[in-house]
């Protein structure tokens, strides 16, 4: 018989990494066939391959390193993907759920530890700290279902950090009793360090992040910068006396608004974590578990049974009581229980702290039975957590599908045309389109480069191909579909208009020139030809800095803008932009217009932080310039001549923007107008009132007047010739 024992355990780093990658690849496939959550497969693979299983792999330093990174990554992603407005609105509920999910397991475990397991008071307190905290080990399941912003998920994430913080504080108090330096000075110093750490992080990290993102746009550098912030925060958290996972979570909360959920940077962070670091952590957790202890007899079975029963029951009690108090659905209670019921490396770290404290010669605060019981308990709670979370995620997804659908657009797909010319500016325009598009309708971006039909045509075509390849890679990094075309035309504006019709696009996002030698005017004949030749929405943008560093959007809205057919389209675009950037948006306009904007934003985007300020007359717009900071964006909703919301004051718009808003982030929106192609509007129009119908008829009449006058003049000339 072939003896394989000399070849195992594997110590060659190349082979170790190969085996781990094979587990990461095959576990989801096998678990998918068995209809079991993938996470369980990772943990069971660690049990099977680890030193307490088939002894194929040694839990070397690589598992310690990548496992720690994976644990940080779970907490960091959980904070990074949170809806901060929802977080603020639900902070009281998070506090209540956090206290319940800490106190109920803490009290029940303490009673069982004293009365049933006969531990000492301090030993029972350490065990209570372990059981009252939890790890979001099932969070990747939530990410897979796209439920990161579900209220029950946010409550679970927030309560996890509250329970962990309280458990670490109690553990510090218990261990301080065995420290000669413990006392009032110890707690005073701990409180001062904790307050300084949180205060400096909240103050310094945003400033440093804005400075870095404005100056460096390289994808690799931005990704490394995010990791540096995460590990720096985790390291400082450990220096203060807390676990590093608290620092990783805090860093995620602070960086949340600087990394939009639809950005390429977020896509890279999620990809690396879910593909490597988090699976490495799960496999490493499995390698700590010795299932053979269950068959060894003795008190270990009693410890495991009580820990699993009390730990699961207490977390379930806290979740369902909170769900009942908050009037949430049963599926939300299942989700809260599933996410908060697992214990992992954090529990082992707390147990290891107790093992280092000697209560008597040869006796330690945490004994072998407790440690082994905690390790095996981790396996059962991870399985329970994964199964319940998977079930709850399916429940919530199915319930969302069964809800009555809102008024859906008649258009089957959004298509946004993005003409690009300058490489240094193209990615910002694509990023703007990604942040403004409605992801529910699977929009397609169309990159266009138009070159003149002259002697340099071939060279310009080659440059255009390279530029479009660059923006395509940028969009692909965020999983956004993009079509491209290099077009030859005698006139750039005509080339854009023809491409718009060929691709059946809905709107155009184009940059305003940053090079002053293009035109002496704010917009030249090119832009005028474009917005006069297309009756669909055109957005002209001048972006002086990365969009994710913006803090506020200010929008000037003309009177009677609500009667234009494109009213809901531009309002949806700006709402999506403010939602993804998580920045404030202020609307300036007439009272009746602001009331309709408020109604739309409240119904469709309740989490957007919107403010409504009355601007009695369009002439007041230059006064807004005094309050436009460099990290603000000023948006002007204008109109074409002959439309309902057009006014003579808009004739001065180019001069006013040049004079008062020079060097500012600027966006000019020409909304959809009546005419051909309006039957494919993205957003359904509301029913028109009598006043709206009057303005619509007036707009149609004014819009057709130039054509009627031209036809009348032509007939008059023809009649004169005949005479």
C-alpha positions in Angstrom: 0.0 0.0 0.0 1.3 3.4 -0.9 2.5 5.4 2.1 1.6 9.1 1.7 2.5 10.2 5.2 6.0 11.5 4.2 4.3 14.0 1.8 1.9 15.4 4.4 1.4 17.9 5.9 2.3 20.1 2.9 4.8 22.7 3.8 5.8 24.0 0.3 4.3 27.5 0.1 3.5 27.0 -3.6 1.5 23.8 -2.9 -0.2 25.3 0.2 -1.4 28.2 -1.9 -2.5 25.8 -4.7 -4.6 23.7 -2.3 -6.2 26.8 -0.8 -7.1 28.1 -4.2 -8.6 24.7 -5.2 -10.7 24.8 -2.0 -11.9 28.4 -2.9 -12.7 27.2 -6.4 -14.4 23.8 -5.6 -16.2 24.6 -2.4 -18.9 26.8 -4.0 -19.4 24.3 -6.8 -19.9 21.3 -4.4 -21.9 23.2 -1.9 -24.1 24.6 -4.7 -24.9 21.1 -5.8 -25.9 20.2 -2.2 -27.9 23.5 -1.8 -25.7 24.4 1.2 -24.3 27.9 1.7 -20.7 28.3 0.3 -19.4 29.5 3.6 -20.1 26.2 5.3 -18.0 24.5 2.6 -15.0 26.7 3.4 -15.2 26.0 7.1 -15.7 22.3 6.6 -12.8 22.2 4.1 -10.6 23.8 6.8 -11.7 21.1 9.3 -11.0 18.3 6.8 -7.6 19.6 5.6 -6.4 21.0 8.9 -4.1 19.4 11.6 -7.2 17.9 13.4 -8.5 16.4 10.2 -6.5 14.7 7.5 -3.5 16.8 8.4 -2.9 17.9 4.8 -2.2 21.5 5.6 -0.4 23.1 8.5 -2.0 26.3 9.9 1.2 28.3 9.3 1.8 32.1 9.3 0.0 32.5 6.0 -3.3 31.5 7.5 -2.7 33.8 10.5 -1.8 36.7 8.2 -4.5 36.2 5.5 -7.0 35.2 8.2 -6.5 38.4 10.1 -6.9 40.4 6.8 -10.0 38.5 6.0 -11.6 39.2 9.4 -10.8 42.9 9.0 -12.1 42.8 5.4 -15.5 41.4 6.6 -16.0 44.3 9.1 -14.6 46.9 6.7 -16.9 45.9 3.8 -19.9 45.8 6.2 -19.2 49.4 7.2 -18.3 50.5 3.6 -21.6 49.1 2.1 -23.8 50.6 4.8 -26.4 53.3 3.9 -25.2 56.0 6.2 -28.5 57.9 6.0 -30.3 54.7 7.0 -27.6 54.2 9.7 -28.3 57.6 11.2 -32.1 57.2 11.0 -31.9 53.8 12.8 -29.2 54.6 15.4 -31.7 54.3 18.3 -32.8 50.9 17.0 -29.2 49.8 16.6 -28.5 50.8 20.2 -31.5 48.8 21.5 -30.7 45.7 19.4 -27.0 46.0 20.3 -27.8 46.1 24.0 -30.2 43.2 23.8 -27.8 41.0 21.7 -25.1 41.7 24.3 -27.0 41.5 27.6 -29.2 38.5 26.9 -26.3 36.1 25.9 -24.1 37.7 28.6 -26.6 37.1 31.5 -27.7 33.6 30.4 -24.1 32.4 29.7 -23.0 33.8 33.1 -25.8 31.9 34.9 -25.0 28.6 33.0 -21.3 29.1 33.7 -21.8 29.5 37.4 -24.7 27.0 38.1 -24.2 24.3 35.4 -20.5 24.3 34.3 -19.2 25.4 37.8 -16.7 27.9 36.5 -15.3 30.7 38.7 -16.9 34.1 38.6 -14.1 35.5 36.5 -14.1 32.5 34.2 -17.9 32.8 33.7 -17.5 36.5 32.9 -14.8 35.7 30.2 -17.1 33.1 28.7 -20.0 35.6 28.8 -17.9 38.1 26.9 -17.1 35.5 24.3 -20.8 34.5 23.8 -22.2 38.0 23.9 -20.1 39.1 20.9 -20.4 37.7 17.4 -18.7 37.8 14.0 -20.4 38.7 10.7 -19.3 35.5 9.1 -22.4 35.2 7.0 -22.1 38.7 5.6 -20.8 37.5 2.2 -24.2 35.8 1.7 -25.9 39.1 2.2 -23.5 40.7 -0.4 -24.3 37.9 -2.9 -28.0 38.7 -2.7 -27.4 42.4 -2.9 -29.2 43.1 0.5 -26.4 45.2 2.1 -28.8 48.2 2.6 -31.7 46.1 3.9 -32.8 47.6 7.3 -32.4 44.3 9.1 -28.9 43.9 7.7 -27.9 47.4 8.9 -29.3 46.8 12.3 -27.3 43.6 12.6 -24.1 45.2 11.5 -24.5 48.2 13.9 -25.5 45.9 16.8 -22.5 43.6 16.1 -20.1 46.5 16.7 -22.0 47.7 19.8 -21.9 44.2 21.3 -18.3 43.7 20.4 -17.3 47.0 22.0 -19.2 46.2 25.2 -17.7 42.7 25.4 -14.1 44.1 24.9 -14.7 46.7 27.6 -16.0 44.0 30.1 -13.1 41.7 29.2 -10.6 44.5 29.8 -12.2 45.1 33.2 -11.9 41.4 34.1 -8.3 41.1 33.0 -7.5 44.4 34.7 -8.2 42.8 38.1 -5.1 40.6 37.6 -3.0 43.6 36.5 -1.1 45.4 39.3 -1.5 48.7 37.5 -5.2 48.4 37.3 -7.4 51.1 39.0 -9.0 54.4 38.3 -5.9 55.7 36.5 -6.1 52.7 34.1 -9.7 53.4 33.1 -9.1 57.1 32.9 -6.2 56.5 30.5 -8.2 54.0 28.5 -11.1 56.4 28.1 -8.8 59.2 27.0 -7.0 57.0 24.5 -10.3 55.7 23.1 -11.8 59.2 22.7 -8.5 60.5 21.1 -8.4 57.6 18.7 -12.0 58.1 17.5 -11.7 61.9 17.3 -8.5 61.9 15.4 -9.7 59.2 13.0 -12.9 61.0 12.2 -11.1 64.3 11.7 -7.9 63.3 9.9 -8.9 60.4 7.6 -11.5 62.4 5.6 -9.1 65.2 5.1 -6.3 62.9 4.0 -8.7 60.9 1.8 -9.9 64.0 -0.1 -6.4 65.2 -0.6 -5.2 61.9 -1.9 -8.2 61.2 -4.3 -7.9 64.7 -5.8 -4.3 64.2 -6.7 -3.9 60.5 -7.6 -6.4 58.8 -9.9 -4.3 55.6 -10.5 -6.5 52.6 -9.7 -3.8 50.6 -7.9 -2.7 53.5 -5.8 -6.3 54.2 -4.7 -6.8 50.6 -3.8 -3.6 50.5 -1.8 -4.5 53.7 -0.1 -7.8 52.2 1.1 -6.0 49.2 2.5 -3.5 51.5 4.3 -6.3 53.4 5.9 -8.0 50.1 7.1 -4.8 48.6 8.6 -3.7 51.9 10.1 -7.0 52.2 11.9 -6.9 48.6 13.0 -3.4 49.0 14.3 -4.3 52.1 16.3 -7.3 50.3 17.6 -5.1 47.5 19.0 -2.7 50.1 20.5 -5.7 51.7 22.4 -6.6 48.3 23.9 -9.4 47.2 21.5 -9.5 44.5 18.9 -8.3 45.5 15.4 -11.7 44.6 13.9 -13.2 47.6 15.6 -10.7 49.9 13.9 -11.4 48.2 10.5 -15.1 48.9 11.0 -14.5 52.5 12.0 -12.3 53.0 8.9 -15.1 51.6 6.7 -17.7 54.0 8.2 -15.4 57.0 7.7 -14.5 56.1 4.1 -18.1 55.1 3.2 -19.0 58.4 1.4 -15.7 58.5 -0.5 -16.2 55.1 -2.2 -19.5 55.1 -4.1 -21.2 51.7 -4.4 -21.1 51.7 -8.2 -17.5 52.9 -8.6 -14.6 50.8 -10.0 -12.8 51.2 -6.7 -15.6 49.6 -4.7 -15.7 46.8 -7.3 -12.0 46.1 -6.8 -12.3 46.1 -3.0 -15.2 43.6 -3.0 -13.5 41.4 -5.6 -10.2 41.0 -3.8 -11.9 40.4 -0.5 -14.5 37.9 -1.7 -12.1 36.1 -4.0 -9.1 35.6 -1.6 -9.0 37.2 1.9 -12.4 36.2 3.3 -12.2 32.6 2.0 -8.7 32.3 3.5 -10.1 33.5 6.8 -13.0 30.9 6.7 -10.6 28.0 5.9 -8.3 29.1 8.7 -11.2 29.1 11.2 -12.1 25.6 10.2 -8.5 24.5 10.8 -8.8 25.5 14.4 -11.6 23.0 15.1 -10.9 19.6 16.5 -14.1 17.5 15.9 -12.5 14.5 17.5 -12.9 16.0 20.9 -16.7 15.3 20.6 -15.9 11.6 20.7 -13.3 11.8 23.5 -16.0 11.8 26.2 -15.7 13.8 29.5 -17.0 17.2 30.2 -16.2 18.7 26.7 -19.5 17.4 25.3 -21.5 19.1 28.1 -19.6 22.4 27.5 -20.2 22.3 23.8 -23.9 21.5 24.1 -24.6 24.2 26.6 -22.6 26.8 24.7 -24.3 26.0 21.4 -27.8 25.9 23.0 -27.4 29.0 25.1 -25.5 30.9 22.5 -28.0 30.2 19.7 -31.1 30.6 22.0 -30.0 33.9 23.5 -29.1 35.4 20.1 -32.4 34.3 18.7 -34.3 35.7 21.6 -32.5 39.1 21.2 -33.2 39.2 17.4 -36.8 38.2 17.5 -37.6 40.4 20.5 -36.1 43.4 18.6 -37.9 42.5 15.4 -41.2 42.4 17.3 -40.5 45.7 19.1 -39.5 47.4 15.8 -42.6 45.8 14.0 -40.4 44.1 11.4 -41.4 41.1 9.3 -40.4 37.6 10.4 -37.9 37.4 7.5 -36.1 40.5 9.0 -36.0 38.8 12.4 -34.5 35.7 10.7 -31.9 37.8 9.0 -31.0 39.5 12.3 -30.7 36.2 14.1 -28.6 34.6 11.2 -26.1 37.5 11.1 -25.6 37.8 14.9 -25.5 34.2 15.9 -22.0 33.2 14.6 -18.8 33.2 16.6 -15.4 33.0 15.0 -11.9 34.2 15.4 -13.0 37.0 17.7 -14.2 34.4 20.2 -10.9 32.5 20.0 -9.0 35.8 20.5 -10.9 36.5 23.7 -10.3 32.9 24.9 -6.6 33.3 24.2 -6.5 36.4 26.4 -8.0 34.4 29.3 -5.5 31.6 28.7 -2.6 34.0 29.3 -3.9 35.0 32.8 -2.7 32.8 35.6 -5.1 32.7 38.6 -3.0 30.3 40.6 0.2 28.3 40.0 -0.5 26.1 37.0 -4.1 27.3 36.7 -5.4 29.8 34.1 -8.5 31.9 33.8 -9.6 29.9 30.7 -9.0 26.1 30.9 -8.6 23.5 28.2 -12.2 22.4 28.4 -13.5 25.9 27.9 -11.1 26.6 25.0 -12.0 23.4 23.2 -15.7 23.9 23.8 -15.5 27.4 22.4 -13.6 26.1 19.3 -16.1 23.4 18.5 -19.0 25.8 19.3 -17.6 28.0 16.5 -18.3 25.2 13.9 -21.9 24.7 15.0 -22.7 28.4 15.2 -21.1 29.1 11.8 -23.3 26.4 10.2 -26.5 27.7 11.9 -25.7 31.3 11.0 -25.0 30.5 7.4 -28.2 28.4 7.0 -30.5 30.9 8.6 -29.0 33.9 6.8 -29.3 32.1 3.4 -32.9 31.2 4.2 -33.7 34.8 5.3 -32.0 36.3 2.3 -34.2 34.2 0.0 -37.3 35.1 2.0 -36.6 38.9 1.7 -35.7 38.6 -2.0 -39.0 36.8 -2.8 -41.0 39.2 -0.7 -39.5 42.2 -2.6 -40.5 40.5 -5.9 -44.1 40.1 -4.6 -44.5 43.7 -3.6 -46.7 45.8 -6.0 -44.4 47.3 -8.6 -44.0 51.0 -8.9 -44.8 52.7 -12.2 -42.1 51.3 -14.4 -40.7 53.0 -17.3 -41.9 52.3 -20.8 -38.4 52.1 -22.1 -36.7 48.7 -21.9 -33.2 50.1 -21.5 -31.4 53.3 -20.9 -28.7 54.3 -23.3 -26.4 57.2 -22.4 -24.1 58.7 -25.1 -20.8 60.0 -23.8 -18.7 61.9 -26.4 -15.1 61.9 -25.3 -12.0 63.7 -26.6 -9.5 64.3 -23.9 -8.0 61.3 -22.1 -7.5 63.1 -18.8 -11.2 64.0 -18.7 -12.9 61.0 -20.3 -12.9 58.8 -17.1 -14.6 61.5 -15.1 -17.5 61.7 -17.6 -17.9 58.0 -17.6 -17.9 58.0 -13.8 -20.5 60.7 -13.8 -22.7 58.6 -16.1 -22.3 55.5 -13.9 -23.3 57.5 -10.8 -26.3 59.1 -12.5 -27.8 56.1 -14.3 -30.7 54.1 -12.9 -29.2 50.6 -12.2 -32.6 49.1 -12.0 -33.0 49.3 -15.8 -29.6 47.9 -16.8 -28.4 51.0 -18.6 -25.8 50.8 -21.4 -23.1 53.5 -21.8 -22.0 54.4 -25.3 -18.5 55.9 -25.7 -18.1 58.0 -28.8 -15.1 59.7 -30.3 -15.7 61.8 -33.4 -12.8 62.8 -35.6 -12.6 65.2 -38.6 -12.5 63.9 -42.1 -9.2 65.5 -43.0 -5.5 64.6 -43.7 -5.0 63.6 -40.0 -8.0 61.3 -39.9 -6.1 58.0 -39.6 -3.9 59.3 -36.7 -6.9 60.7 -34.9 -8.8 57.4 -35.4 -6.0 55.5 -33.7 -6.0 57.9 -30.8 -9.7 57.6 -30.5 -9.5 53.8 -30.4 -7.0 53.9 -27.6 -9.1 56.4 -25.7 -12.2 54.3 -26.0 -10.3 51.2 -24.9 -9.2 53.1 -21.8 -12.8 54.2 -20.8 -14.1 50.7 -21.6 -11.7 49.2 -19.1 -12.7 51.8 -16.6 -16.4 50.9 -17.0 -15.7 47.2 -17.0 -14.0 47.6 -13.6 -17.4 48.5 -12.2 -19.2 45.8 -14.2 -20.9 48.3 -16.4 -21.6 47.5 -20.1 -20.2 49.9 -22.6 -20.4 50.2 -26.4 -17.9 52.3 -28.3 -17.5 53.9 -31.7 -14.9 56.0 -33.5 -16.8 58.1 -36.0 -15.6 60.2 -39.0 -17.6 63.3 -39.7 -17.1 66.7 -41.4 -18.8 68.3 -38.4 -18.4 67.1 -34.8 -21.9 68.1 -33.7 -23.5 66.4 -36.6 -21.4 63.3 -35.9 -22.7 63.2 -32.4 -26.3 63.7 -33.5 -26.1 60.9 -36.1 -24.5 58.5 -33.5 -27.3 59.4 -31.1 -29.9 58.3 -33.5 -28.0 55.1 -34.7 -27.6 53.9 -31.1 -31.1 55.0 -30.1 -29.7 56.8 -27.1 -31.8 58.6 -24.5 -29.5 61.4 -23.5 -26.0 62.9 -23.9 -23.4 63.6 -21.2 -20.6 65.8 -22.6 -17.8 67.7 -21.1 -17.5 71.5 -21.2 -14.1 72.6 -22.6 -11.3 72.9 -20.0 -9.0 74.3 -22.6 -9.8 78.0 -23.2 -8.3 78.1 -26.7 -11.3 76.0 -27.9 -13.7 78.9 -27.9 -13.8 82.5 -26.7 -17.4 82.0 -25.5 -18.6 79.8 -22.6 -20.1 77.5 -25.2 -19.4 78.0 -28.8 -21.2 77.1 -32.0 -20.5 73.4 -31.4 -22.5 73.2 -28.2 -25.3 75.4 -29.5 -25.6 73.2 -32.6 -25.8 70.2 -30.3 -28.5 71.3 -27.9 -30.5 73.0 -30.7 -30.3 69.9 -32.9 -31.3 67.3 -30.3 -34.6 67.4 -28.4 -33.4 64.8 -25.8 -31.7 65.6 -22.5 -28.1 66.9 -22.8 -25.9 67.3 -19.7 -22.8 69.5 -20.0 -20.4 69.0 -17.2 -17.2 70.7 -16.0 -15.6 68.5 -13.3 -12.7 70.2 -11.6 -12.1 67.3 -9.1 -13.2 63.7 -8.5 -16.9 63.3 -7.9 -16.5 61.2 -4.8 -14.9 64.2 -3.0 -18.0 66.4 -3.5 -19.8 67.4 -0.4 -22.8 69.3 -1.8 -24.8 69.7 -5.0 -26.7 73.0 -5.5 -29.4 73.1 -8.2 -30.9 76.2 -9.8 -34.4 75.3 -11.2 -36.3 77.7 -13.4 -40.0 78.4 -12.8 -42.5 76.2 -14.6 -39.8 73.5 -15.0 -42.3 70.9 -13.7 -44.3 71.4 -16.9 -41.5 70.2 -19.2 -41.6 66.6 -20.4 -38.1 66.0 -19.2 -38.7 67.1 -15.6 -38.6 63.7 -14.0 -35.6 62.5 -16.0 -33.2 65.2 -14.8 -34.6 65.0 -11.3 -34.0 61.2 -11.3 -30.4 61.7 -12.5 -29.6 64.2 -9.8 -31.2 62.1 -7.1 -29.2 59.1 -8.2 -26.0 61.2 -8.1 -26.7 62.5 -4.6 -27.6 59.1 -3.4 -24.5 57.4 -4.7 -22.2 60.2 -3.5 -24.1 60.4 -0.2 -23.9 64.2 -0.3 -26.4 66.9 0.4 -28.4 68.4 -2.5 -30.1 71.8 -2.4 -32.8 72.9 -4.8 -33.3 76.6 -5.5 -36.6 77.6 -7.3 -40.2 78.7 -7.0 -42.4 77.3 -4.2 -44.7 75.3 -6.5 -41.7 73.8 -8.4 -39.9 72.9 -5.1 -43.1 71.2 -3.8 -43.2 68.8 -6.7 -39.5 68.1 -6.5 -39.9 67.4 -2.7 -42.7 65.0 -3.4 -40.7 63.1 -6.1 -37.5 62.8 -4.0 -39.4 61.8 -0.8 -41.3 59.0 -2.7 -38.5 57.7 -4.9 -35.3 58.5 -2.9 -36.2 58.9 0.8 -32.6 58.5 1.9 -31.4 61.5 -0.1 -30.5 64.5 2.1 -32.4 67.2 0.1 -33.0 70.8 1.1 -35.4 73.2 -0.7 -34.7 77.0 -0.7 -36.9 79.5 -2.4 -35.4 81.6 -5.3 -38.1 84.1 -6.2 -36.5 85.2 -9.5 -34.0 83.8 -11.9 -31.9 87.0 -11.6 -31.0 85.8 -8.0 -28.9 83.0 -9.4 -25.5 84.9 -9.4 -26.0 85.5 -5.6 -25.5 81.7 -5.1 -21.9 82.0 -6.3 -20.7 83.4 -3.0 -21.6 80.1 -1.2 -20.2 77.7 -3.8 -17.1 76.0 -2.3 -14.5 74.1 -4.3 -16.0 70.8 -3.2 -19.5 71.8 -4.3 -21.2 71.3 -7.6 -23.5 73.9 -9.1 -26.2 72.6 -11.4 -28.2 74.8 -13.7 -31.4 73.4 -15.2 -32.0 75.6 -18.3 -34.3 75.4 -21.3 -34.3 75.7 -25.1 -35.9 78.7 -26.7 -39.7 78.5 -27.2 -40.3 76.1 -24.3 -42.5 76.6 -21.2 -39.7 77.2 -18.7 -37.6 79.4 -21.0 -37.1 83.0 -20.0 -35.1 86.0 -21.4 -32.9 86.0 -18.3 -31.4 82.7 -19.5 -29.8 84.6 -22.4 -27.3 86.0 -19.9 -26.5 82.5 -18.6 -23.1 82.1 -20.4 -21.8 85.5 -19.3 -23.0 84.9 -15.7 -21.5 81.4 -15.4 -18.2 82.8 -16.8 -18.2 85.7 -14.4 -19.5 84.2 -11.2 -18.8 80.5 -11.4 -15.3 80.4 -13.0 -13.2 77.5 -11.6 -16.2 75.8 -10.0 -17.6 72.3 -10.6 -20.5 73.0 -13.0 -23.3 71.1 -14.7 -25.8 72.5 -17.2 -28.9 70.4 -18.1 -31.0 70.9 -21.2 -34.1 68.7 -20.4 -36.1 66.6 -22.8 -38.5 68.6 -25.0 -41.5 67.7 -27.1 -40.8 66.2 -30.5 -39.8 63.0 -32.3 -38.5 60.3 -30.1 -40.3 61.3 -27.0 -42.4 58.2 -27.0 -39.4 56.3 -25.5 -39.2 58.4 -22.3 -37.4 56.6 -19.5 -39.6 57.9 -16.8 -43.4 57.9 -17.1 -45.0 61.3 -17.2 -47.7 62.2 -14.7 -51.2 63.0 -15.8 -51.5 66.6 -16.9 -53.7 69.0 -15.1 -55.6 71.7 -17.0 -52.9 74.2 -16.3 -50.2 71.8 -17.5 -52.2 71.1 -20.6 -52.5 74.8 -21.3 -48.7 75.3 -21.0 -48.2 72.2 -23.1 -50.4 73.6 -25.9 -48.6 77.0 -25.6 -45.2 75.3 -25.8 -46.2 73.4 -28.9 -47.5 76.5 -30.5 -44.4 78.5 -29.7 -42.1 75.7 -30.7 -43.8 75.4 -34.1 -43.9 79.2 -34.8 -40.4 79.4 -36.5 -41.3 76.6 -38.9 -44.7 78.1 -39.7 -43.2 81.6 -40.4 -40.6 80.0 -42.6 -43.2 78.1 -44.6 -45.4 81.3 -44.9 -42.4 83.3 -46.2 -41.5 80.6 -48.7 -45.1 80.5 -50.1 -45.2 84.3 -50.3 -41.9 84.3 -52.4 -43.3 81.5 -54.6 -46.5 83.5 -55.3 -44.5 86.7 -56.1 -42.4 84.7 -58.6 -45.5 83.3 -60.3 -46.9 86.8 -60.7 
